[in-house]
């Protein structure tokens, strides 16, 4: 089966699953609640980021969405991992960046090593999300250091990144706490005022929520599989860093995040089982991002940079993406990537804007990351599949 046929089939399956999800449009209380929580978290993150005059509002908004989980405990754990990874990665970037930023012969392999180690550890750790955020933040800060040059400017950039993540994380926890403790208080009050006269369902919902997108405690993956994914990610990031360093290509941050995110696969896969899940993640990531990009770029000029219409459009997009993410038709990752890309495109660097240029630059970075990672995966797969000398003699 050729790669083109495999990708075509995977694209078809992804859009078919998305079509089924949108056709059914089954709104349960749990799904509606999760969508409302994520929507309010993103809106609050944007409001706080604008009030504090943070430079990258969209990063705070993504943090507000990414931390939110279907359970309060899951959101708290994810918030802790996101902050731990961000602070650790920023500190590493501040130390390394100014020292190696003007030495491409050292700068490029170090970036690759950071990404490879992060993927290797994330695929076999209970703190997977912390490793991902640590690697992503370290790469961003280290890369920016080669442009900012000085230690002081790099520290300022890293501090802003921590502040943006902290604002989004805080917004998520405030909203999650309000829903969690508010619902608990309402149930207690309701039980006191109305005696229970019938046996009620323990689940409370006929449409139960699927598990959170990131497992709370993944099992240890096979070492060889983790090593392969780490090497593929390291090579991809090194290539992306080389191209960006030499050609000043835009969107490196999104390309780098893509190279890491797609390389995080379900635990326990054998070496030969990594290709199909990786293709599926790539295809669903591209499908979600392209769909969000088209919708957001069309909407941006219609909003004219006005706050109220922009917030309404953003909220609808986030809620719709969360609805697909929590569905059971196989389009969950499409929904999550749609939401992240919609936030990334629709929320501008600072304040509201109708300019689609930054949005298109971020989308181009995602696609560039997919292309480079695909080439690296094909090359490494061929090396692994090549017959060894003693095999040829048999």
C-alpha positions, 0 to 999 in steps of 0.5 A: 500500500503506497503512502498516498493511498494510506494518507487518502484513506486516513483523510477520508476516515477522519472527515467521515468521522467528523461528518457523523459527529456533526450529523448526530450532534448528540448534546448531553449534559456532560458534553455541554458542561465541558464545552461551556467550561472551556469556552468561559476559560478561554474568554477569561484568559483573553480578558486577563491577558488584554487587561495585563497587556501581555504580548501573546494573547493567543498563547494565554487563550490556548493555555486556558483551553489546553488545561481544561479536562472533563474532571476537576482533578484532571484539570488541577493535575494538568495545570500543575504539569503545564506550569512545572514544564513551562517554568523548567523549560523557560529556565533551561532556555534562558541558560542555553539560548544566549550562549549557543544562539550565535553558534549554529553548529551547536545551536541546531543539534542542541535544539534537536536533542532537547526535542528528542529527550522531551519526546522520549521521556513524555512517551514513558512518563506519568508526567507526560504533559510536563515533559511536553511543555518543558520541551516546547518551552525550552525550544521556544526560548532557546530559539528566540535567544538567537534573535534576541542575542542578550541574556536580558532580552531572552529572560524578558521573553521567557518571563512573558511566556511564563506569565501568559501560561500562568494567566491561561492556567489560572483562568481554567482553574477559576472556571473549573473550580466554579463549576465543580464546587458550584455543582457540589453545593447545588447538589447538597442544597437540593438533597436537603430541600427535597428528600430522595424518593426514588433510586437515582442513577449513579452515573447521572448521565446517559451519555458518559464522557470519554476519557480525557485526551491525555491519560493520567497514568500511561504505562511504560512504552517499549524502550525501542519505540520511545527511542525511535519516536525521540530520534524522529522528533530530534531529527525533524526539529534539527532540520526545521531549526536549520531551515529557519536559521538559514532561510528565516522561515516563519512559523518555527514555533508551530512547526516545532510543537507539531513535531513533538505533539505528533510524536506522542503516541499511546503507551505500549506500542511495538516498534512496527505499530507506530506508523499508523497512529502517527499518520492518523494524528498527522492527518487529523491535526492537518484536517482540524487546523485547515478547517479552523484556519479557513473558518477563522480567516473568513470570520476575521475581516467580518469582525472588524476588530471589535471586541464583542463580536470577536468574543462571541465568534471565539466562544462559538468556535471553542464550544463547537470544537469541544463538542466534537472532541468529546464525541464517540465517532472517531473525530476527537483529535480533529475536534481538539486540533480544530479548537487549538487552531481556531484559537491560534488563528482567531486570537491575535498577538495583542488585542483584536485584529482583522489581519489574517497574516499572523494566522496564516503564518502559524498555519504554515508552520504547522504544515511545515512541521508535518511535511518535515516529520513525514519525510523523517519518518519515511527515511527512518522506517526505510532504514529499519526495514532494510535487510541486514547482511546476515538476513540476506544470506539466509 
